C-alpha cells in the first residue's frame, strides 16, 4: 500500500466498498443543520458498523481513514472517536 491518500482512496474504491449507494447515509448521518438525538445516532452507527463488518474494503478503508484523519462519519467500522484511539 502506498502512503498517499489518493492511492489509498483508489484502493478503497477498487475493493468494492459496501457503503456505496443507498447505505451511504448510515455513515454520515443528517447534515450539520439537523440535530440527531443520541439514540438515533447510536442506532444509525450500529447499522453502519454492521455493513462494515462484511465489507471487502474494510482494511483499505481503515488505512485511508488513518491517513486522512476524517472529522466525521463511520470508517472501517469505527466512529471518529474510536478511530482516534486506534491512531494513537
FENZI-V584893 format. One record per run of one state. SS is the DSSP state (H for helix, E for strand, C for the rest). FROM is the first residue (numbers start at 1). LEN is the number of residues. If there is no record, write none. Layout:
# FENZI-V584893
SS/FROM/LEN, SS/FROM/LEN
This chain:
# FENZI-V584893
C/1/4, H/5/10, C/15/6, H/21/8, C/29/9, H/38/16, C/54/4, H/58/11, C/69/6, E/75/1, C/76/2, E/78/1, C/79/1, H/80/8, C/88/1
